Every structure is written in structure tokens, then in C-alpha cells.
């Protein structure tokens, strides 16, 4: 009895948990899958989703039915949405397609007014037509109107723009000239920029020069700022030269010179003083370091040139390095063994790097030129690349050109020029044979044959009509 009761309970539980799919879904094994867009399911426990019938569509998932597209519309091939017939469009928020009226052009998703200068007298057209020369139109026009020279349609009336205004064609209206521009007469032309050192407000018919002693600075007439002086000849502000300054807004026609032992960069508003024997280095007064000399006139430190050095401090001259030693600019002299050179760091000696050769006379490394190579070290010459291989300047090895490209006179691997083809056995570009041509750069191994009755010209880049001699005709006569 207990065993039978247990079996009944299990059976009821299985029935209660059995999979049950609603409309809009299809049953796959133990899952209910929503029908994708363009399909529907109208029944419970359906095993498939049916495509929407002709003239209907649905963009939703789990649809139980498809919606008719309505008049002047048809369903997209996917049945996911409806499209309007040619000449019709669907306004925002509308459910049905509407015929695009005159003065507009229709595209699939909208009906748009014709731009000024174009028109459309018919309904449902996909584009607007340009106005004939000497005529014009407003936005959304069904016809063009002849207004005469210097006039156009403005708010539907033939008119011109007065001084201080210009024609903004996209909206067919006269707009004010922008600040610092002007227009002095009637017309449809654009506003002109004010001359240098003059200004204007919006809608101006003329510009006003800056007052005497003021210059045009950042869009305004103003006195010259600190670090500048007033250039009366050009009515502008110019930067103070090095070692000169101006400390406040001014109308000075020249900058003040810095006092002795003071320093100023170009355009400075003040000078910086350094103690005797020190120079201004990165904004700090310091003594010159080793390999540098003190320039008393400029109150600055200057690097000794290559092959020279100094002890620094207040030393004003650089001395040449002793024979057999060398230095980089601003460095100290270092002795290097034969076959070694001073490295770029300037702190130690080493052998020449790969792609370079050792110049024993000048005890320095020289870069290998194009089409040569070197493994560096104490090599005193660069080796020539084998035929068909290439090397850029400073190379340590030669490389083959990529298949289809050939080594050119400039030392680079390039496609064959027009009129040539790639010879894969000779690894080079050769001219196209007579009767064939190649008009573009190529990596191909063959040229194109000329059509019957034609042959290639002298450049083998195009085909020309073939000249045939008439049998038995005198020399010089062509057929």
C-alpha cells in the first residue's frame, strides 16, 4: 500500500513539472525558445516558429502574430519591418505611409524640403532639381523665381542684404556680420574681415582703427603687455629682444636694457641677476661644468666643441684634446686604445657598432653606406652586398628582396615600374616584349598582350594601332 502511494506522488510531481510553452515560443527539448523577429507562434507548445505571411512583419521577439504593413507599404524580405512604396514615407509616430508632397524629395525614412536654389514640382520624387541660371528659390520650393542681379528670395520675397548683413543661403535669410568683420554696401556677398589693428561690432558696415598707442591684441585694442613694446610704424606690439624688458602695460617704443650681470630671455618682463662668474642655467645661477666655458658677454655657459674640453668654473676658453684622445661636445677628453672609439655616452671607449666601419686615421666610426654592410668591431671597410641583395645605410647584413620586388638604383626593393615585368629567375625587372604592355606598377611575372591589330608603344605602357606595310608598295608607304 505504501509503495503504491509513493508511485502516485512521483507521477503527479512529474506531470506538474512537465514543460509547457506559451504562444510566441517554440519548444526545443526541455526549453521554451522565443520566436525571433519576422516569425511568430500562435499556439501552445508549438515546436516551430512560422515566418510572417506576405505583406506582414513583426520586429518583436516572442510574437504571437504578425502585423499587416498597410497601404502603400510592403514587408522587407526578412519580415522584420515594413518599407514604404517608392514616393512614400512614414512620418515620425505615424502607422501608415504618406505620399511625399511637391517641394520635397523622398528617401526611405523621410520626406525632406528642397534646399534653397533647388525645386520639385511633382509628388513622390527622390531628388530636387537645381534652379536655372539667373533664378533662385527658397527652402521647400516647387518652382524657381528670377529676382535679377544682386537679389534673391528672402522670406519668399526678392530682396538683397543691406550693409552689415550677408546672405546665409541654407536658411535663405540675411544674418549680421560677425564681430571684427564688415560689409559696406547692399549685396549678397559675404562680410570681409577688418584690416589689421582695426575692429568692429556685429552688423558693422565699417571697421574702426585702434586708437594711437594701442594695438590689436587677442581680439581687442589694448596697450602692449609686459615684455612687449609698441611698434609705431606697424601699430603693433613686438617682443622685447634678449637681455631687454618692459615691466608693465605700456606704450614704450623700445624696451629697457638689463643691467650688467643681469639676463633676460626674449619677451621678458624683468631681468635675472647672477653673481660674477656664474651663469643662468635652467633658471638657476650656476658655475659652468667641466667641458663648458663661461661666456662673460652673454653671462652664459657654452659647451666646448667635439675634440675640446675645459675644467669649467670661470674658464672662458676650451683647449684641444691631446693627440690620441677625443671628446664629445660638452665632455672631457678620453684616451681610447687603437681600434676603439669614444662611445656616444662620452664616458667610455668601445668598438664600432654593427653597420659601421673604423676610420683609423680619424679614430672614429663611420656608418656603412647603402648596399654595403659590416659586423662592426675593428673592421676598417664595409663590404659590398651580393647581386640581388640590398642593405640600407648602417646595415650589418644584406637581405633578399621580397618575391615579386626587385632591387632598384636607390637601394630599395620596389614593384616593377609600368612597362616592365618581374623576371623570377634573374630577380630583376625586365621590359615588356613588343606586342605586350603593363600600365601600372606590378609584381607580376608576365605582361598583358595587346589586342589584335595593335602593338605596344616605345614605353610598353599602352597599346597603339599596328602599322602594316603593303606588300609590293614602295618604301615609305603604309597601309
ZANUTI-181465 format. One line per 8 residues: number of its first residue (from 0); their letters; for each residue x, y, z of N, C-alpha, C. Coordinates in steps of 0.1 Angstrom, whole numbers. Last residue first. Example, Ala and Ser with C-alpha at 12.3 -4.5 7.8 and 13.67 -1.06 7.14 Angstrom:
1 = SA = 128/-22/71/137/-11/71/129/0/79  132/-57/78/123/-45/78/132/-33/78 $
***
This chain:
478 = XXXXXXXX = 500/509/-949/486/506/-951/477/511/-940  525/532/-961/519/524/-950/505/521/-954  555/538/-978/540/537/-979/535/528/-969  582/534/-976/576/547/-970/561/547/-971  588/518/-1007/592/520/-993/587/534/-988  559/508/-1026/572/515/-1024/575/517/-1009  544/476/-1021/543/490/-1022/557/496/-1020  545/448/-1018/548/454/-1031/548/469/-1032 $
470 = XXXXXXXX = 522/449/-992/532/441/-1000/533/446/-1014  522/476/-970/515/469/-981/525/462/-989  529/472/-935/534/476/-948/526/469/-959  511/483/-907/515/472/-916/518/477/-929  512/493/-874/514/498/-887/519/487/-896  487/490/-849/499/485/-855/500/490/-869  478/514/-825/474/507/-837/487/503/-844  491/507/-792/487/516/-802/484/508/-815 $
462 = XXXXXXXX = 489/502/-756/489/496/-770/485/507/-780  512/513/-730/499/513/-737/500/506/-750  537/508/-721/527/511/-711/513/511/-717  560/507/-737/553/494/-733/543/496/-722  572/529/-748/573/527/-733/567/514/-728  566/527/-775/580/526/-771/582/524/-755  536/507/-775/544/518/-778/558/517/-773  525/474/-787/529/483/-776/537/495/-782 $
454 = XXXXXXXX = 499/471/-812/512/467/-806/515/477/-795  470/456/-828/477/467/-820/490/461/-815  457/435/-840/458/447/-848/465/458/-840  444/422/-809/447/420/-823/448/433/-831  457/438/-779/446/432/-787/451/431/-802  488/428/-762/480/438/-769/469/432/-777  491/410/-732/492/410/-746/483/421/-752  507/420/-702/495/418/-709/497/419/-724 $
446 = XXXXXXXX = 536/403/-688/530/415/-693/517/411/-700  544/384/-659/541/385/-673/534/398/-676  548/383/-632/559/379/-640/556/380/-655  538/411/-610/535/400/-619/547/396/-628  539/433/-595/548/422/-591/546/410/-600  538/467/-609/533/453/-607/544/444/-601  524/498/-619/534/491/-612/529/477/-608  506/497/-651/507/500/-637/519/493/-631 $
438 = XXXXXXXX = 505/488/-677/503/502/-675/505/506/-660  523/468/-699/519/468/-684/518/483/-680  522/448/-729/523/461/-721/520/458/-707  533/435/-761/527/434/-748/529/447/-740  546/441/-784/532/435/-786/526/432/-772  578/434/-772/570/441/-782/556/433/-784  580/426/-737/583/424/-751/574/432/-760  588/448/-710/578/440/-717/582/438/-731 $
430 = XXXXXXXX = 620/448/-694/610/454/-702/600/444/-708  624/434/-661/628/435/-675/617/441/-683  636/434/-628/626/439/-637/631/440/-651  650/404/-612/650/418/-616/639/421/-625  657/377/-609/654/385/-597/655/400/-600  660/359/-629/671/369/-628/669/378/-616  637/345/-624/650/338/-625/661/347/-623  616/362/-624/618/355/-612/631/347/-612 $
422 = XXXXXXXX = 612/393/-636/618/380/-640/623/373/-628  584/413/-638/593/407/-629/598/394/-634  582/439/-663/576/427/-656/587/421/-647  573/473/-675/583/462/-671/575/451/-664  555/492/-678/563/488/-690/573/478/-687  557/507/-646/549/504/-658/558/502/-670  582/489/-624/576/501/-630/567/498/-642  579/464/-599/584/468/-613/575/480/-618 $
414 = XXXXXXXX = 582/474/-565/575/467/-576/580/472/-589  614/474/-548/602/480/-552/595/471/-563  639/478/-524/631/468/-531/617/474/-535  665/503/-528/653/498/-522/646/487/-531  686/516/-541/689/507/-530/677/501/-523  680/531/-562/680/538/-550/683/529/-538  679/513/-583/691/520/-582/692/528/-569  662/483/-568/663/495/-577/676/503/-574 $
406 = XXXXXXXX = 655/449/-568/664/460/-562/665/471/-572  620/440/-569/634/440/-574/642/451/-568  594/417/-560/600/430/-560/615/429/-564  588/391/-561/579/400/-569/584/414/-569  598/383/-529/595/378/-542/585/387/-549  618/409/-514/606/400/-513/603/396/-527  654/408/-517/641/415/-519/630/405/-518  675/397/-490/669/395/-504/657/403/-505 $
398 = XXXXXXXX = 699/417/-473/687/409/-473/683/407/-488  730/419/-454/722/422/-466/710/412/-467  739/434/-423/738/423/-432/730/427/-444  741/457/-409/750/447/-406/749/435/-414  737/491/-422/733/477/-421/744/468/-417  740/518/-427/741/513/-413/737/499/-411  716/521/-453/727/527/-446/728/522/-432  703/488/-463/701/503/-460/714/508/-454 $
390 = XXXXXXXX = 708/465/-488/711/469/-475/709/484/-474  701/436/-509/701/450/-506/704/453/-491  708/414/-537/705/417/-523/706/432/-520  716/412/-563/702/408/-560/699/410/-545  750/405/-556/740/409/-566/726/403/-562  760/412/-522/760/404/-534/749/408/-544  772/443/-509/762/433/-509/763/425/-522  806/450/-499/795/452/-509/785/441/-508 $
382 = XXXXXXXX = 816/459/-465/816/450/-477/804/453/-486  835/486/-452/822/480/-453/822/471/-466  866/486/-433/858/489/-445/845/481/-445  877/479/-410/881/492/-415/874/495/-428  866/464/-380/865/464/-395/868/478/-400  865/461/-353/876/468/-358/877/467/-374  830/462/-349/843/459/-343/854/467/-349  809/455/-377/814/464/-367/827/459/-362 $
374 = XXXXXXXX = 800/440/-398/797/434/-385/803/443/-374  785/457/-425/797/455/-417/792/449/-404  776/465/-460/773/461/-446/786/458/-439  760/483/-487/772/477/-480/768/474/-466  738/496/-497/743/485/-504/756/479/-499  747/528/-483/737/519/-489/744/509/-497  776/529/-460/766/535/-470/756/524/-475  781/526/-425/782/519/-439/772/526/-448 $
366 = XXXXXXXX = 793/553/-406/782/544/-409/784/539/-424  823/552/-388/815/558/-399/805/548/-403  840/561/-358/832/551/-365/824/559/-376  875/573/-355/861/574/-353/853/563/-361  902/580/-361/898/573/-349/884/575/-345  911/590/-384/904/600/-375/900/593/-362  924/567/-394/931/580/-395/924/590/-385  906/546/-391/918/546/-383/926/559/-383 $
358 = XXXXXXXX = 874/542/-388/883/551/-396/895/553/-387  856/513/-389/865/521/-381/874/529/-390  821/511/-398/835/508/-400/844/517/-392  788/497/-390/798/508/-391/812/502/-393  772/476/-385/767/485/-395/777/497/-397  777/474/-350/774/467/-363/768/478/-373  800/499/-335/788/490/-336/786/484/-349  834/498/-327/824/504/-336/812/494/-336 $
350 = XXXXXXXX = 843/494/-292/844/492/-306/832/497/-314  849/520/-267/844/507/-272/846/506/-287  853/540/-238/856/536/-251/850/523/-255  831/563/-219/840/551/-220/842/548/-235  815/586/-219/822/582/-206/831/570/-208  800/592/-241/811/601/-238/819/597/-225  779/578/-251/778/583/-238/789/593/-234  789/570/-276/780/582/-275/778/587/-261 $
342 = XXXXXXXX = 825/562/-271/811/559/-273/802/571/-271  854/566/-288/846/572/-277/832/569/-280  868/535/-301/864/549/-302/856/553/-290  895/514/-310/884/517/-302/880/532/-304  917/511/-325/906/502/-328/894/504/-320  939/518/-298/937/517/-312/926/507/-316  921/530/-268/931/522/-275/928/522/-290  915/564/-259/909/552/-264/921/544/-271 $
334 = XXXXXXXX = 911/589/-235/921/581/-243/915/568/-247  890/618/-235/892/604/-230/902/597/-240  881/650/-223/889/642/-232/891/628/-226  846/656/-215/860/656/-212/868/647/-222  820/675/-232/825/664/-225/840/666/-222  808/693/-250/805/694/-236/810/683/-227  809/670/-277/807/684/-272/802/684/-258  833/643/-268/821/648/-274/818/662/-270 $
326 = XXXXXXXX = 868/639/-275/857/642/-266/845/645/-274  900/621/-274/889/628/-281/878/631/-270  935/613/-280/923/614/-272/912/622/-279  955/616/-298/952/602/-294/939/602/-285  968/646/-285/968/637/-296/965/623/-291  945/663/-262/958/658/-266/957/648/-277  919/686/-272/923/673/-266/937/669/-271  921/721/-269/920/710/-278/925/697/-270 $
318 = XXXXXXXX = 902/740/-245/915/736/-250/913/723/-258  882/769/-243/883/755/-243/896/751/-250  879/797/-220/884/791/-233/884/776/-232  872/807/-196/865/813/-207/869/807/-221  864/794/-164/873/793/-176/865/798/-188  850/794/-141/851/807/-148/860/806/-160  840/761/-144/841/772/-135/840/785/-143  859/739/-166/847/745/-161/849/757/-153 $
310 = XXXXXXXX = 881/729/-178/879/725/-164/866/731/-158  873/717/-211/878/727/-202/875/722/-188  879/705/-246/873/704/-232/878/716/-224  874/691/-278/879/701/-269/873/699/-256  862/673/-295/876/673/-295/882/684/-287  833/693/-301/839/680/-301/854/681/-302  833/724/-281/830/716/-293/837/703/-292  819/731/-249/831/730/-258/828/721/-270 $
302 = XXXXXXXX = 790/749/-244/796/736/-245/808/737/-254  787/778/-224/787/773/-237/795/760/-238  769/797/-201/779/786/-203/777/781/-217  767/834/-199/761/820/-201/772/810/-202  769/861/-202/767/856/-189/761/842/-190  777/872/-226/764/867/-226/760/862/-212  804/879/-219/795/888/-226/780/885/-224  815/856/-208/813/867/-200/803/877/-206 $
294 = XXXXXXXX = 809/824/-209/808/835/-218/805/847/-210  828/797/-198/820/808/-194/821/819/-204  825/763/-212/833/776/-209/823/787/-206  826/728/-204/819/740/-208/828/752/-205  840/707/-193/836/706/-207/828/718/-213  826/710/-161/837/706/-169/832/703/-184  801/737/-158/807/724/-155/818/721/-164  799/771/-145/799/762/-157/806/749/-153 $
286 = XXXXXXXX = 779/778/-117/791/779/-124/791/769/-135  745/793/-118/755/782/-115/768/785/-122  713/804/-111/727/809/-114/737/798/-109  686/789/-128/694/790/-116/708/795/-120  672/786/-152/666/794/-142/674/796/-129  690/770/-167/677/765/-163/671/773/-152  715/791/-156/713/778/-162/700/772/-157  732/820/-158/718/815/-155/716/802/-163 $
278 = XXXXXXXX = 765/818/-144/755/820/-155/742/815/-151  791/834/-126/781/824/-127/771/828/-138  809/855/-125/814/841/-127/804/830/-127  790/874/-102/801/874/-111/807/859/-112  756/863/-98/769/867/-92/780/866/-103  728/874/-118/737/863/-113/750/869/-108  694/885/-121/708/888/-118/716/876/-113  671/888/-147/676/880/-136/691/883/-134 $
270 = XXXXXXXX = 645/912/-155/659/906/-157/663/898/-145  612/912/-168/622/915/-158/635/908/-162  596/903/-188/591/915/-181/601/919/-170  608/892/-221/608/892/-206/602/905/-200  611/886/-248/598/888/-243/597/888/-228  640/865/-245/631/873/-254/617/874/-248  654/866/-212/651/859/-224/642/869/-233  680/883/-195/666/882/-198/664/875/-211 $
262 = XXXXXXXX = 702/891/-168/699/883/-180/684/882/-182  729/910/-154/715/905/-154/712/899/-168  754/921/-155/753/908/-148/738/904/-146  741/953/-159/752/944/-160/750/933/-151  705/955/-167/717/960/-161/728/949/-162  687/953/-198/691/948/-185/704/954/-180  671/981/-214/682/971/-214/684/966/-199  636/984/-222/648/988/-214/658/977/-214 $
254 = XXXXXXXX = 623/987/-256/624/980/-243/637/985/-235  605/1013/-272/616/1004/-271/617/998/-257  582/1028/-270/586/1024/-283/599/1016/-284  556/1022/-246/570/1025/-249/573/1020/-263  532/1020/-235/532/1025/-249/547/1029/-253  522/992/-214/530/1004/-218/527/1008/-232  521/971/-185/515/975/-198/519/989/-201  556/966/-173/542/968/-171/535/971/-184 $
246 = XXXXXXXX = 583/962/-179/577/955/-167/563/957/-165  603/950/-205/593/961/-201/586/954/-190  637/943/-215/625/940/-209/616/953/-208  666/925/-228/659/937/-226/645/934/-220  678/901/-233/685/910/-224/679/924/-224  663/898/-265/670/891/-254/678/902/-247  636/922/-272/647/914/-276/654/908/-263  601/921/-266/614/927/-263/625/917/-267 $
238 = XXXXXXXX = 578/917/-294/585/912/-282/598/919/-279  555/943/-303/566/934/-306/573/930/-294  523/954/-313/532/951/-302/542/941/-306  517/979/-339/516/965/-333/525/965/-321  519/998/-359/508/999/-349/506/985/-343  541/1000/-375/531/990/-379/519/990/-369  554/1022/-363/553/1021/-378/542/1011/-382  554/1017/-335/545/1028/-341/543/1026/-356 $
230 = XXXXXXXX = 553/992/-315/559/995/-328/550/1004/-336  557/990/-281/548/995/-291/556/999/-304  569/959/-266/570/974/-268/561/977/-280  567/934/-240/565/939/-253/567/954/-254  568/929/-213/577/920/-222/575/924/-237  534/936/-206/548/935/-201/556/925/-210  514/946/-235/516/939/-222/531/939/-218  504/977/-250/512/965/-250/514/959/-236 $
222 = XXXXXXXX = 469/985/-248/483/989/-247/491/976/-246  444/973/-272/449/975/-258/464/980/-259  415/961/-288/425/972/-288/431/974/-274  411/925/-291/408/938/-285/419/948/-288  420/900/-300/406/904/-303/402/918/-297  446/898/-290/436/889/-286/422/894/-288  452/931/-298/458/920/-290/446/911/-286  462/957/-317/452/946/-317/457/934/-310 $
214 = XXXXXXXX = 473/985/-298/474/976/-308/464/965/-307  477/1020/-291/471/1007/-288/472/998/-300  486/1044/-299/493/1038/-288/487/1025/-284  456/1056/-312/470/1058/-311/476/1052/-298  430/1031/-314/435/1044/-310/450/1044/-310  424/1010/-342/427/1011/-328/433/1025/-325  398/1019/-366/412/1016/-363/414/1017/-348  367/1002/-373/373/1013/-366/388/1010/-362 $
206 = XXXXXXXX = 349/993/-403/358/990/-391/364/1002/-386  314/992/-413/328/996/-415/336/993/-402  291/981/-408/293/985/-422/307/990/-424  284/954/-385/290/967/-388/291/969/-403  273/932/-371/264/940/-380/270/953/-385  292/935/-341/283/927/-350/275/936/-358  319/959/-342/309/951/-335/301/943/-346  354/958/-352/340/962/-354/331/954/-345 $
198 = XXXXXXXX = 388/971/-357/378/962/-351/364/967/-355  423/970/-365/410/976/-365/400/966/-361  448/957/-369/447/967/-359/434/976/-361  442/948/-403/450/947/-391/449/959/-383  407/951/-414/421/952/-416/429/951/-403  381/927/-409/387/941/-407/402/940/-409  368/906/-435/375/908/-422/381/922/-421  336/910/-450/350/910/-451/357/912/-437 $
190 = XXXXXXXX = 307/890/-456/313/901/-449/329/899/-450  296/879/-490/299/877/-476/306/889/-470  270/892/-511/283/887/-509/286/886/-493  247/904/-519/245/891/-513/259/884/-510  241/939/-510/245/928/-519/244/915/-511  250/973/-502/240/962/-504/246/951/-512  282/978/-484/272/981/-494/261/970/-494  300/970/-464/297/984/-466/286/987/-475 $
182 = XXXXXXXX = 305/948/-439/300/948/-453/295/962/-455  330/932/-417/321/943/-421/316/941/-435  342/919/-385/341/918/-400/331/929/-404  343/920/-358/355/922/-365/355/919/-380  315/898/-354/324/908/-348/337/908/-356  297/891/-385/303/887/-372/312/898/-367  268/906/-399/282/903/-400/288/900/-386  236/891/-395/245/901/-391/259/897/-394 $
174 = XXXXXXXX = 219/875/-424/224/875/-410/234/886/-408  191/871/-443/203/879/-441/207/879/-426  183/837/-455/180/849/-448/193/858/-447  182/809/-462/176/820/-471/173/832/-463  194/789/-449/181/793/-444/175/804/-452  217/785/-465/210/774/-461/196/777/-455  227/813/-470/219/806/-480/212/794/-475  228/842/-457/230/828/-452/221/819/-460 $
166 = XXXXXXXX = 241/871/-468/231/861/-471/236/847/-466  248/897/-444/252/888/-455/242/877/-457  250/931/-432/244/918/-433/248/911/-445  262/956/-435/263/950/-422/256/936/-421  238/968/-459/252/969/-453/251/963/-439  213/943/-468/218/957/-466/232/957/-460  206/919/-493/210/921/-479/217/935/-478  176/920/-513/191/919/-511/194/922/-497 $
158 = XXXXXXXX = 148/901/-527/154/912/-519/169/910/-519  118/887/-533/130/891/-540/136/903/-532  104/867/-507/103/879/-515/117/882/-521  106/845/-491/97/844/-502/96/856/-510  127/851/-474/114/850/-468/103/851/-479  143/860/-502/145/861/-488/131/862/-481  157/853/-533/145/851/-525/148/851/-510  179/880/-543/175/866/-542/162/865/-534 $
150 = XXXXXXXX = 200/902/-562/188/900/-554/185/885/-554  220/906/-580/222/911/-567/210/909/-558  199/906/-609/213/906/-603/213/912/-589  167/889/-605/176/899/-610/189/899/-603  150/868/-598/150/881/-590/158/892/-596  130/843/-609/141/852/-614/140/865/-606  124/814/-591/119/827/-595/132/835/-599  112/779/-593/123/789/-591/118/803/-597 $
142 = XXXXXXXX = 89/758/-574/94/765/-586/105/775/-583  85/748/-550/80/740/-561/84/746/-574  108/748/-522/101/754/-533/96/744/-543  121/744/-498/108/737/-500/101/743/-512  136/775/-494/136/762/-490/122/756/-492  134/795/-525/135/793/-510/135/778/-507  154/800/-554/143/795/-547/145/795/-532  163/817/-585/166/812/-572/153/807/-566 $
134 = XXXXXXXX = 181/823/-617/169/821/-609/173/816/-595  204/823/-631/197/836/-630/184/835/-622  201/790/-643/210/802/-640/202/814/-641  175/771/-627/183/775/-638/191/788/-635  179/751/-597/173/762/-604/182/766/-616  181/715/-596/187/728/-594/179/739/-602  155/694/-582/162/698/-593/168/712/-591  156/667/-557/152/681/-561/161/685/-573 $
126 = XXXXXXXX = 145/633/-556/155/643/-556/149/656/-561  124/615/-558/136/611/-549/146/622/-548  89/624/-555/102/623/-562/114/621/-552  62/627/-547/69/614/-546/82/613/-554  50/652/-570/49/645/-557/58/632/-558  67/681/-586/59/669/-585/59/662/-572  84/702/-585/70/705/-587/61/693/-585  111/712/-567/105/700/-572/90/702/-573 $
118 = XXXXXXXX = 143/729/-566/129/729/-565/124/715/-570  170/750/-552/165/738/-559/150/738/-558  177/772/-538/184/771/-550/180/758/-558  174/757/-506/174/769/-514/182/767/-526  164/722/-508/173/732/-503/171/745/-511  132/707/-503/143/711/-512/151/722/-506  125/688/-473/123/700/-482/135/702/-491  120/653/-473/128/664/-469/126/676/-478 $
110 = XXXXXXXX = 108/625/-458/104/634/-469/111/648/-465  122/593/-448/118/607/-446/115/614/-459  133/568/-453/129/571/-440/125/586/-438  138/567/-481/131/556/-474/126/560/-461  132/600/-493/141/589/-491/133/579/-483  120/625/-514/117/615/-505/128/604/-505  119/661/-515/124/648/-520/123/638/-510  95/688/-521/103/679/-512/109/667/-521 $
102 = XXXXXXXX = 78/701/-537/87/709/-529/96/701/-520  48/680/-533/58/688/-541/66/697/-532  49/653/-507/43/664/-515/53/671/-523  50/618/-505/58/630/-503/53/641/-512  23/600/-491/29/604/-503/37/617/-500  28/579/-462/22/591/-468/30/595/-481  21/548/-444/30/556/-453/22/567/-460  11/546/-410/9/544/-424/18/553/-432 $
94 = XXXXXXXX = 16/554/-384/15/540/-386/13/536/-401  38/580/-371/27/575/-379/27/560/-381  61/587/-357/49/584/-349/37/579/-357  73/605/-385/76/601/-371/63/599/-363  59/594/-416/63/604/-407/65/599/-393  71/574/-441/63/573/-429/68/583/-419  66/579/-476/74/578/-464/65/577/-452  67/573/-512/60/574/-500/70/574/-488 $
86 = XXXXXXXX = 82/568/-534/75/581/-534/68/583/-521  78/533/-533/85/544/-539/77/557/-539  63/522/-502/65/521/-516/72/534/-521  81/516/-471/71/523/-479/74/522/-494  84/485/-453/90/496/-461/79/503/-469  84/469/-421/78/472/-434/85/484/-440  104/442/-406/98/455/-406/92/458/-420  110/415/-408/112/421/-395/106/435/-395 $
78 = XXXXXXXX = 110/402/-432/97/403/-425/98/408/-411  131/401/-448/133/394/-435/120/394/-427  123/416/-469/125/402/-472/126/394/-459  97/439/-457/111/436/-460/113/421/-462  65/444/-470/74/438/-460/88/436/-465  52/476/-481/55/461/-483/65/457/-472  27/501/-487/39/496/-480/40/481/-483  3/512/-494/15/518/-499/27/514/-492 $
70 = XXXXXXXX = -15/501/-464/-15/506/-478/-2/513/-482  0/476/-443/-9/487/-446/-7/491/-460  14/454/-431/21/466/-434/12/478/-438  0/436/-403/-1/440/-418/7/453/-420  20/418/-380/11/429/-383/11/433/-398  17/384/-367/24/395/-375/14/406/-378  16/369/-334/10/372/-347/19/383/-354  32/366/-312/21/356/-314/14/358/-327 $
62 = XXXXXXXX = 67/369/-308/54/374/-313/44/363/-315  93/368/-296/81/361/-290/68/366/-295  105/401/-306/107/387/-302/94/381/-296  93/423/-331/94/419/-317/99/404/-317  88/431/-356/101/434/-352/104/428/-338  69/416/-382/70/419/-368/84/421/-364  47/418/-410/60/418/-404/59/420/-389  31/412/-442/31/414/-428/45/413/-423 $
54 = XXXXXXXX = 32/405/-469/26/418/-466/24/420/-451  30/370/-464/33/381/-473/25/393/-469  34/359/-429/28/358/-442/32/371/-451  64/352/-411/53/361/-413/47/359/-427  73/318/-404/76/331/-410/63/339/-412  67/301/-373/64/303/-387/68/317/-392  86/281/-352/81/294/-354/78/296/-369  77/248/-336/85/257/-346/78/271/-346 $
46 = XXXXXXXX = 62/236/-318/76/231/-320/84/239/-330  41/249/-293/45/248/-307/59/244/-308  27/252/-268/36/240/-270/39/238/-285  -1/270/-282/7/265/-270/15/253/-275  2/292/-311/-4/281/-303/5/277/-292  14/310/-328/1/313/-322/-5/303/-313  44/325/-334/38/312/-330/25/315/-323  65/340/-359/55/340/-348/51/326/-345 $
38 = XXXXXXXX = 91/362/-373/84/349/-372/74/350/-360  104/386/-372/100/381/-386/93/368/-385  125/378/-345/118/388/-353/116/383/-367  121/345/-331/129/357/-335/120/366/-343  103/331/-303/104/332/-318/112/345/-321  121/318/-275/112/329/-281/114/329/-296  120/285/-264/128/295/-271/119/305/-277  119/265/-237/110/273/-245/118/285/-251 $
30 = XXXXXXXX = 134/232/-234/135/247/-233/124/253/-241  139/205/-237/133/210/-224/134/225/-222  135/204/-270/138/195/-259/131/200/-246  120/233/-277/132/226/-281/137/218/-270  91/250/-286/97/240/-277/108/233/-283  88/285/-291/88/271/-296/95/262/-286  65/312/-284/77/304/-281/76/291/-289  41/323/-290/52/332/-291/65/325/-289 $
22 = XXXXXXXX = 22/306/-264/23/312/-277/34/322/-278  43/287/-240/32/296/-243/33/300/-258  50/254/-231/54/266/-238/42/274/-242  59/234/-205/46/239/-211/49/253/-217  72/204/-191/75/217/-199/62/221/-206  61/191/-159/62/189/-174/64/203/-181  55/192/-132/68/199/-137/70/197/-152  33/177/-129/32/191/-126/44/199/-131 $
14 = XXXXXXXX = 41/152/-137/31/159/-145/31/174/-142  59/146/-116/64/147/-130/54/155/-139  41/146/-94/52/156/-95/57/158/-109  25/124/-101/19/137/-100/29/148/-101  44/103/-98/38/106/-111/32/120/-112  50/105/-70/61/107/-80/54/111/-94  25/97/-60/30/110/-57/41/114/-67  23/71/-69/13/81/-73/18/95/-71 $
6 = XXXXXXX = 44/58/-56/45/59/-70/35/69/-75  35/60/-29/48/67/-33/48/69/-48  13/43/-30/11/57/-27/23/65/-31  25/18/-34/16/24/-45/14/39/-42  39/15/-10/47/16/-23/38/22/-34  19/13/9/28/24/9/36/26/-4  8/-12/0/0/0/0/9/13/0 $
***
